[in-house]
Amino acid sequence: MRRHLPDRRTTYLTFLGIVVLLMGLLLIFGQAAVPVLAQESSDRPAPNYIGTDECESCHDGDLWDAHEISAHALTLQQGNDESAIVADFTGEDVPLVQFPGETEARKLTPDDIAYTIGVGRNLQKYLYDLGDNQYAVLPVAWDVQAQAWKPYLADQPWPGPAFDWKTNCAGCHTTDLDIETGEWEEDGVQCEACHGPGGDHYDAADEAGRRASEEEILEIRAAIYNTPDSQMCGQCHSMGTATTGDLPYPADHISVTPLTDSFTLSLPDDEAHWWATGHASHINMQYNEWSASAHATALSTLKAGEYPAEDGCLSCHSADYAFRQRQIAIYEEGDRKDPAPEPASVDNAGFGVTCISCHAPHTLNADNERVAFQTGSDDIYGLCASCHSDANNAVAHHPALEMFEGREIVPNVEAIASSHFTEENGPRCTTCHMPQVPTTDGLERASHTLQPVLPGAAISIEGLQDSCLSCHEEQVNAAQMQQLIDDVQASTRARLDTAAAALKDDTPDWVRTTLNFVEGDGSLGIHNYAYTDALLDAAEAALGLDQPDSGTQGDAGS
């Protein structure tokens, strides 16, 4: 269902030379100008969708190639494309389905599939054509991880309201959906689903011609939505209620307007979508979880912090920094002819750590294959450590890497690596801080709260595994593990407070460095208790303080 505009396209293709002049106008993250904020754009007439064919006519290249085979672009595909269906129809477990108008249930066949939903990374679902532009999600799905069929919403009558495609799914699997008719212009999440309708952008470039002035270039840039704002992702990677229509997705939302204008997020007190631990229990809730995390508030936390906020801090505290630096680099390499944007500063930065700080939506791997919107790199540990580390031991930083790996901080205390770090195939950052949490589709998803599931919080929740006992269940029970965590953190907190109160003007600098290091790590001993204990022992000895008997704690990192 793709709309084509051959008359406009013919005219526009005469301006392909503008691509050479305006390389900075690519409709992708990191290579376009800093956009006009959504709030500033909302008073313009709503632009029209023009379709990916029009976008590709000027924005062809490696990044377009990456999008074309991405999970976003292929999240909805026609069933007559055999390569789109990942399910196995040759086994004995092919499910029986009672189709409307048929007298008996029969085995599902590929011919029954009108569309595939999802590329098949975890679970692939399917649409059945009911006629008159009505579709129902089939009551069975293919579990890619288990390589088996499984029921979908088995407690609901099929085809009933729970399976209605338009009211439950369509808004996040299509581009330019008409919610009244159920029709859509393009299958999948295409350019304009994220970057906003391209009509104004198209028209501005068309009117500017080959020799666009700087003013016209700025107008072209401002006419498309390209930003590190997580709302771009949150319009689909969230759960809540639309402000009109009582739909589970923001049907009326376009990326150039604030998400809150059309959608109310489900909050952690909503038991239908959240575990009692504060982790999402429903699929597609990454934005809900991120919104409640310290990543989302990283910029405001920096500005309100005890220490003066400096522009250099933005490399970790704001997605604006890397976003603009990529644009500036393209300009310096000679691939842009128009002025580079200003570098990010504390005054002009608008966002904290957003989705694209960690995720790469337009990325192929070295073999030109699709990646799963993770990092564009297999080094996820390195991605976390790029900010959660502190080579200079500065007070305001968070040296989690140095604590976890046991790097030397002061010369008079021997470094001790956490046994988690030294263990072969041991846990890393995401093991605990992005735990795999059960969701409503019967699978597990990585939580985006950036918080572990603590044993004490999960102890009475059936079906939810805490972040510790998944490895340590043969050594200790949940209550004992929580008690250990509480004891370690309470002891470390008390020792830090006592040592800080004993500091004097003539206290050696290394003592202050030691206390700042333990405090800055933030885990209060959990990342590496043995090293934390040794560092505090040394500091307490230098301050003439009595040292607690810490031999009963063991290594909390083991």
Backbone hydrogen bonds, N-H to C=O, Kabsch-Sander energy under -0.5 kcal/mol:
donor,donor_aa,acceptor,acceptor_aa,energy
9,R,5,L,-2.6
10,T,6,P,-2.2
11,T,7,D,-1.4
12,Y,8,R,-2.7
13,L,9,R,-2.7
14,T,10,T,-0.6
14,T,11,T,-1.0
15,F,12,Y,-2.4
16,L,13,L,-1.5
18,I,15,F,-2.1
19,V,16,L,-2.0
20,V,17,G,-0.6
21,L,17,G,-1.1
22,L,18,I,-2.8
23,M,20,V,-0.6
25,L,22,L,-2.1
26,L,23,M,-1.2
26,L,31,Q,-0.7
28,I,26,L,-1.8
31,Q,28,I,-1.5
40,E,37,L,-0.8
41,S,37,L,-1.3
41,S,38,A,-0.5
42,S,38,A,-1.2
44,R,41,S,-2.0
54,E,51,G,-0.6
55,C,51,G,-1.4
56,E,52,T,-3.3
57,S,53,D,-1.4
58,C,54,E,-0.5
58,C,55,C,-1.2
59,H,55,C,-2.6
60,D,56,E,-0.6
65,D,61,G,-2.5
66,A,62,D,-2.1
67,H,63,L,-2.0
68,E,64,W,-2.6
69,I,65,D,-1.0
70,S,67,H,-1.9
73,A,67,H,-0.5
74,L,70,S,-1.9
75,T,72,H,-1.4
77,Q,116,T,-1.6
79,G,114,A,-3.1
81,D,78,Q,-1.7
82,E,80,N,-1.0
84,A,81,D,-2.2
85,I,81,D,-0.6
85,I,82,E,-0.7
86,V,84,A,-0.5
89,F,87,A,-0.6
94,V,91,G,-0.8
97,V,106,R,-3.1
99,F,97,V,-1.0
102,E,99,F,-1.9
106,R,97,V,-2.0
108,L,95,P,-2.4
112,D,109,T,-1.8
113,I,110,P,-1.4
114,A,112,D,-0.7
114,A,127,L,-3.1
115,Y,127,L,-0.8
116,T,77,Q,-3.0
117,I,125,K,-3.1
118,G,75,T,-2.8
118,G,116,T,-0.6
124,Q,142,W,-2.4
125,K,117,I,-1.8
125,K,123,L,-0.5
127,L,115,Y,-2.6
128,Y,136,A,-3.0
130,L,128,Y,-0.7
130,L,134,Q,-2.6
131,G,134,Q,-0.8
134,Q,131,G,-1.0
136,A,128,Y,-2.3
137,V,163,F,-2.8
138,L,126,Y,-3.2
141,A,150,K,-2.6
142,W,124,Q,-2.6
143,D,141,A,-0.7
143,D,148,A,-3.0
144,V,122,N,-2.1
144,V,142,W,-0.9
145,Q,122,N,-1.0
147,Q,143,D,-1.4
148,A,143,D,-1.5
150,K,141,A,-2.3
152,Y,139,P,-3.2
156,Q,153,L,-2.0
160,G,157,P,-0.6
163,F,160,G,-1.9
164,D,161,P,-1.3
165,W,135,Y,-2.0
168,N,164,D,-1.2
169,C,165,W,-2.4
170,A,165,W,-2.4
172,C,169,C,-1.9
173,H,170,A,-1.4
174,T,170,A,-0.8
175,T,186,E,-2.2
178,D,183,E,-3.4
179,I,177,L,-0.8
182,G,178,D,-2.8
183,E,178,D,-0.5
185,E,175,T,-1.2
185,E,176,D,-0.9
186,E,175,T,-1.7
188,G,173,H,-2.0
189,V,72,H,-2.6
190,Q,188,G,-1.1
193,A,190,Q,-1.7
194,C,190,Q,-0.8
194,C,191,C,-1.0
195,H,191,C,-2.8
196,G,192,E,-1.0
199,G,48,N,-2.3
201,H,223,A,-0.6
202,Y,198,G,-3.0
203,D,199,G,-2.7
204,A,200,D,-2.6
205,A,201,H,-2.1
206,D,202,Y,-2.5
207,E,203,D,-2.7
208,A,204,A,-1.7
209,G,205,A,-1.8
212,A,210,R,-0.7
217,I,213,S,-2.6
218,L,214,E,-2.3
219,E,215,E,-1.7
220,I,216,E,-2.5
221,R,217,I,-2.5
222,A,218,L,-2.4
223,A,219,E,-0.9
223,A,220,I,-0.6
224,I,221,R,-1.4
225,Y,195,H,-2.3
226,N,224,I,-0.8
232,M,229,D,-1.3
233,C,230,S,-0.7
234,G,230,S,-2.8
235,Q,231,Q,-1.3
236,C,233,C,-1.7
237,H,233,C,-2.5
238,S,236,C,-1.8
241,T,264,T,-2.3
242,A,247,L,-2.9
243,T,262,S,-1.6
246,D,242,A,-0.6
247,L,244,T,-0.5
251,A,249,Y,-1.7
253,H,250,P,-1.6
257,T,254,I,-2.1
261,D,258,P,-1.6
262,S,259,L,-1.7
263,F,259,L,-1.0
264,T,241,T,-2.5
265,L,263,F,-0.5
266,S,239,M,-2.8
270,D,267,L,-2.6
271,E,269,D,-1.0
273,H,270,D,-1.6
274,W,270,D,-1.4
275,W,279,H,-3.4
278,G,275,W,-1.9
281,S,273,H,-2.6
282,H,273,H,-1.1
287,Y,237,H,-3.2
289,E,285,M,-2.2
290,W,286,Q,-2.9
291,S,287,Y,-2.5
292,A,288,N,-0.8
292,A,289,E,-1.0
293,S,290,W,-2.0
296,A,290,W,-0.7
297,T,293,S,-0.8
298,A,295,H,-1.5
301,T,297,T,-2.8
302,L,298,A,-1.6
303,K,299,L,-2.3
304,A,300,S,-1.9
305,G,302,L,-1.0
313,C,310,E,-1.5
314,L,311,D,-1.7
315,S,312,G,-1.1
316,C,313,C,-1.6
317,H,313,C,-1.7
318,S,314,L,-1.9
319,A,352,G,-2.8
320,D,351,F,-0.5
321,Y,318,S,-1.0
322,A,318,S,-0.6
323,F,319,A,-1.9
324,R,320,D,-2.5
325,Q,321,Y,-2.4
326,R,322,A,-2.0
327,Q,323,F,-1.0
328,I,324,R,-2.6
329,A,325,Q,-2.4
330,I,326,R,-1.8
331,Y,327,Q,-1.9
332,E,328,I,-2.6
333,E,329,A,-1.8
334,G,331,Y,-1.5
335,D,330,I,-2.0
336,R,330,I,-0.6
337,K,21,L,-0.9
349,A,345,S,-2.2
353,V,295,H,-2.2
354,T,352,G,-0.9
357,S,354,T,-1.8
358,C,354,T,-0.5
358,C,355,C,-1.6
359,H,355,C,-2.7
363,T,360,A,-0.6
365,N,369,E,-2.3
368,N,365,N,-2.3
371,V,363,T,-0.9
373,F,371,V,-1.0
380,I,378,D,-1.8
383,L,379,D,-1.6
384,C,380,I,-2.2
385,A,381,Y,-2.5
386,S,382,G,-1.4
387,C,384,C,-1.4
388,H,384,C,-2.5
389,S,387,C,-1.7
393,N,390,D,-1.2
397,H,394,A,-1.3
400,A,398,H,-2.0
401,L,388,H,-2.0
403,M,399,P,-2.0
404,F,400,A,-2.9
405,E,401,L,-2.8
406,G,402,E,-1.0
407,R,402,E,-2.4
413,V,410,V,-1.7
418,S,404,F,-1.9
420,H,557,G,-0.9
422,T,418,S,-2.0
423,E,419,S,-1.4
426,G,423,E,-2.2
431,T,428,R,-0.9
432,C,428,R,-1.0
432,C,429,C,-0.7
433,H,429,C,-2.7
434,M,430,T,-1.5
437,V,435,P,-0.6
437,V,445,R,-3.2
439,T,443,L,-2.6
440,T,281,S,-0.9
442,G,439,T,-2.0
445,R,437,V,-2.3
447,S,435,P,-2.6
454,L,452,P,-0.9
458,A,454,L,-1.7
459,I,455,P,-0.9
461,I,458,A,-1.7
462,E,460,S,-0.8
464,L,461,I,-1.5
465,Q,463,G,-0.6
467,S,453,V,-2.9
470,S,466,D,-0.7
471,C,468,C,-1.7
472,H,468,C,-1.9
473,E,469,L,-1.3
475,Q,472,H,-1.6
476,V,472,H,-1.7
481,M,477,N,-2.4
482,Q,478,A,-2.5
483,Q,479,A,-2.0
484,L,480,Q,-2.1
485,I,481,M,-2.4
486,D,482,Q,-2.7
487,D,483,Q,-2.6
488,V,484,L,-2.7
489,Q,485,I,-2.5
490,A,486,D,-2.6
491,S,487,D,-2.5
492,T,488,V,-2.5
493,R,489,Q,-2.5
494,A,490,A,-2.3
495,R,491,S,-2.4
496,L,492,T,-2.4
497,D,493,R,-2.3
498,T,494,A,-2.4
499,A,495,R,-2.4
500,A,496,L,-2.7
501,A,497,D,-1.9
502,A,498,T,-0.9
502,A,499,A,-0.6
503,L,500,A,-1.0
507,T,504,K,-1.7
511,V,508,P,-1.1
512,R,508,P,-1.1
513,T,509,D,-2.5
514,T,510,W,-2.3
515,L,511,V,-2.5
516,N,512,R,-2.8
517,F,513,T,-2.2
518,V,514,T,-2.2
519,E,515,L,-2.6
520,G,516,N,-3.0
521,D,517,F,-1.8
522,G,518,V,-0.8
522,G,519,E,-0.8
526,I,523,S,-1.1
532,T,528,N,-2.2
533,D,529,Y,-3.1
534,A,530,A,-2.0
535,L,531,Y,-2.6
536,L,532,T,-2.4
537,D,533,D,-2.5
538,A,534,A,-2.0
539,A,535,L,-2.2
540,E,536,L,-2.9
541,A,537,D,-2.2
542,A,538,A,-2.0
543,L,539,A,-1.5
544,G,540,E,-0.5
544,G,541,A,-0.9
545,L,540,E,-2.9
550,S,548,P,-1.2
553,Q,550,S,-1.3
554,G,550,S,-0.5
556,A,554,G,-0.8
558,S,555,D,-2.0
